[in-house]
Amino acid sequence: MNSHSTTLRRRDEILKVIRDGAVHSQEELQHRLQRRGIDVAQPTLSRDLKDLGLAKSAAGYVVPGAEALAADGELKARREERLERALREWVLGVATAGNLVVLKTPPAAAHPVARALDEAALEGVVGTIAGDDTIFLAAATGAISQRLARRLSSGLLPNRSRRGHG
């Protein structure tokens, strides 16, 4: 077996182990893999976890897309917290234009804010486009864009504004 197929097999087993039950540490995962006939060094295991995009929550490691499996919703809460922090720190203003919500940021700040928006998976958002200092958030309807604009501007500093245009 070549190293690429060994890596794929090992990573497949990692996902199976994590799906089979809570794994709270790399050491625990390493032992479970050994019982399945896979010996892996800690640095390699750490790299595998990172490359697989596995997140560690209070419930243990979580497979990507399995946020609903986290017993206490910690991942969703963390994403909401990141979004609130990004809005407070970087968003200068929020405006609506039809079914779009337009967020203004300082230069080079649009991408991290857009990422936080995408990760928060806000209901009614169809897509997000980020430039250098502007984010266009497409909502399913104009009514949803108004609701999103109110929600996104609610945590802004007092000297920052929300303007509606339609």
N, C-alpha and C positions, 0 to 999 in steps of 0.2 A: 504494500500500500504506500503510495507516495505521500509526501508531507501535506499536500493540499487536501487529499481525501481523508487523511488522518485528522486534520483540523476540522473539516466538515463533519466527520463522524463524531468527534469530541463535542463540538458545539451542538450538534443534534441531541446528543445525550444530556448535555447541560440543560437544554430546554425541556427535555422529557423529565428530568429529575425535578426541576423547578415546578413544572406543571403537576407532578405527582403529589407534591406536598410542600409545606413551608420550609424554606431553607434560610437560616438567619445569618450565616457567616460563610466566608470562602472556605474555611477549614471544614465546616460541616459538608459543604458541597464537594470538596476534594475527597472526603471519606466516602460519600455516597457514590461518587464516580469510581473510586477504587473498587467498591463492591460490585460494580458493573464491568470491571476489567479494564478501566481506563486510569492510568497513572498520569498525572499532570502536575507540573511544578506550579507553585503559587504565582510567580510572575506571569506565566502563560495563562493561567486561569483568570487572573485579573484582567489581562488583555482581552481574553475571550468575552468576559462579562461586559467590558466596555464596548467591544466591537458588536456584540449582540444587542446593545442598547438596553440592557437590563437595569432596572431601577431598584434600589433598596428602600423598602418602606418598613413601617412598624410590623407588618405582617410577614416580612422577609423579602427575598428577591421577587420581583414581579416581571413577567414577560411583557414585552411591548404590546400595547393595545389592550392589556388586561387590567387597566386601572380600576375597573368595576370590581375586580377580585380583591382589591385592598380592603380589608375589613372595615377600616375607619375612614375611608375616603381621603387618606393623607395626601396622595398624589394630586388629586383634584384640588384640594385645599392649597397645596404648595404652588400649583400653577396659578390659582386665583391670586395668591399672595404675590407671586412674581409679577403678574399683570398689574396689580394695584401699585406696586412699587415702581414699575416702569412708567405707568401713567403719571404718578406723582412727580417722578424725577425728570421725565423727558418731554411730556406732552405740553405744548404751549397753548394749544387751542383745538377745539373740536367744532366742526360745522357739518351740516347736512346739505346734500344736493340730490334731490330725488331719492333714489334708493342707496345712495352712497353716503358714507360717513367719512369725512376728511379730517385727518389728525395732522397737526403741524408740530414739528420738533426742531430742535437745533440741528445744524448740519451734522451729518453722519449718525444721527440717533434714530432714524426711522427703522432701520433693519432690526435692532434689538427689540423695539416696541412691537413691530409687526410679528416677530417670532413669539413674543409673549402673548399676543392676541391669538395667533394660530394655535398655540399650545393650550390656551384656555378653552378653545372650542366653544365659543359663545353661540347660543342658539339663534338661528336666523341668519348667520353669516354664511355667505356663499363663497367668498374668497377675499384675499388680501393682496395688495400690491404695494411695495415700498420703494420709494425713491431715496434720495439723500436726506431730505428734510420733510417729506410728505408721505402719508400713508392713505391709500384709498381702500376702504373696507366696503365691499359690496354686500348689501343686505337683500334678503329675499323680496322685501316690499318697502315702500316709503314709510309706512307706519313702523315697521321694525327698525328702520334706520333712525327714526326719531327716538324710539325707545333706547336703542344702543347708544346714541349720542348723549342722552341724559345720563345713562349708566356710566359711560366712559368719562364724562366730564364731572361727575359727582365728586370724585376724589382729587380734582385738580386744586392747586393752590389758589387762593382767592383772587390774585391778580391775573389769573389766566382765565380765558373766556370760552363760552360756547355760543356759537352763532348759528342760527338756522337760516337756510336758504331754500325753503321749498318744502 
